[in-house]
């Protein structure tokens, strides 16, 4: 049975439950350094939004652009700083990435001004939960801090646009 047939079957059941599609749209092979510096990400599959709309399910969710892998013990001090901002209308993630892996978390210092410069694009109504946290940032932030911001962005985009599902 194909996925489409499964979705059709699921949508025709008389369930007293809300159907929410969850998935992992980013393949594990894509590391932070794989992302564009300042552009939409072509390799994250965001089809869950379209499936929800087509079959009238209640919602969707995933790893907010992150891989379906647990962090490794000890973590890394070096790596590409990455900010993923989900855009509900485009149904894509926009990537701000500093490919200088020797900077690690310090690489966010270059990305924050780029993100602020796109505020009119990504926060036209002034209600983005991520921007409210970014504006109170007093340092570069850590990997966990930026993961939190990107997750806030993803959730707020879905919440503020749920009428369009």
N, C-alpha and C positions, 0 to 999 in steps of 0.2 A: 504494500500500500504506500502510495506517495505521501509526502507531507501535505500537499494540497488536499488530497482525499481525507487525510486525518483531520485537518482543520475544518473541512466541510462537515464531516461526521460529528466532530465536537461541537460545532456551532448549531447543529440541528438537534442536539440532545436537549431534553427538557430538564435541565439542572437547576436546582435552587442554589446556585453558587455563582460567584463571579469568576470568569475565566481570564487569567492573566498569563501572557506568554513571557517566558524567560529564556534567555539564550546567552551565548558567549560569542559576540560578533568579531572579536579580534583574535586572529590566529597567534599561537605562541611564538612563531618564528619572527614576528615583528618586535624588535626591541625599540627603546626610545630613540636610538640613533637612526632608525628607519623612517622617522616621521619628517614631513616637510617643515622647513623653518617657520613659514608664515603662510599657511594655506590650508585648504580643506584636505582631509585624509581620504584617499581613494580606497584603501584596503580594509576599512572597518565596515562590516556588513550590517546596516541598520534596517534590514527588511522587516523586523518585528513590528515596527510602527505601521507599516503598510498592511501587514497581516491582520493586526488588531482592527484597523479601519475596515478592511474588506469583509471580515467575518463578524464584525460588531462585538468583539471581545471587550473586556473592561479595561485592559491596560497591558503594558509591557515593561520589561526591565531587564537589565543585564549588568555587566561589570563597569558601566560608565566609561567605556573606552579602554579599560585596563584588561590585562590578560587574566585568564582563569588559572592563575598560579599563585601559590603562597609565597611571601617573601622568603629569601634564603637567610639562614642564620648568619648573623654578623652584618648583614646588609652591605652596601657599598658606599664608599665615600666619593667615588668617582662615577661619572656617567653623564649622559646627556640630560640636561634639565628639560622637562617636558610639561607643558600645560595643554590640556585637551578641553576645549569648550564646545559642548554640544549645541547645535543650532537646530531647533525643532522644525523651523520652516524649511530649511535645506535638507533636513534629516541626515546631517553629517556632522562629524567632529571637525573643528578647526584646530589646527596644531600651531602652537608657539614652541619652537624647539631650539635650544642652544646646543649645537653639535660639538662644542669644545668639551670633551669628556674629562679633561684634566681639571675643569672648574667644579664639576660635581654640582652640589646644591648652590654654590655661589653663582652658577650660570643663570639662576633666576633673576639676578640683578639686571641682566640685559633684556629679559623677557617682560618684566613688569611694565616698563615704559611702553613697549609695543602693545601690550594688553590695554593699558590706559588709553593709548591713542585710538583704539578700536571701540571705545566705550559707546560711541554713538551708533555703531553697528550692532554690538552685542547687548547693549542695555538702553535701548531707545526710550523705554518707559520708566527707567530708573528703579525697577523692582527686582533686579537680579540679585539673588542671595550671595552669589560669588563676589560680585563687585563690592558689596557692602563689607565683606571680609577683607578684600584686597585693599580697600581704601584705609583700613586700620592697620595694615602691615607695617611693622617698624624695622624689619630686617629682610633678608632674602627669603626667609622661610625654609622649611625642611621638606624632604620628600613627602612625609606624612601630611604636613600643612597643605602642600599643593594638591595632594590626592583629595584631601577634604574639600578644598575649594572647587576642584573639578567635579566632585560628586554633588556638591551643593548646586553647581551650575546645571548639571544633568537633571537633577530632581526638580529644580525650580522651572526649567524649560518645559518639562512634562506637565507640572502642576499648572503653570500659567497658560498653557495651551491645550489643556485636556478637552476643552469644548470642541477642538478640531479633530478629535479621535473618532 
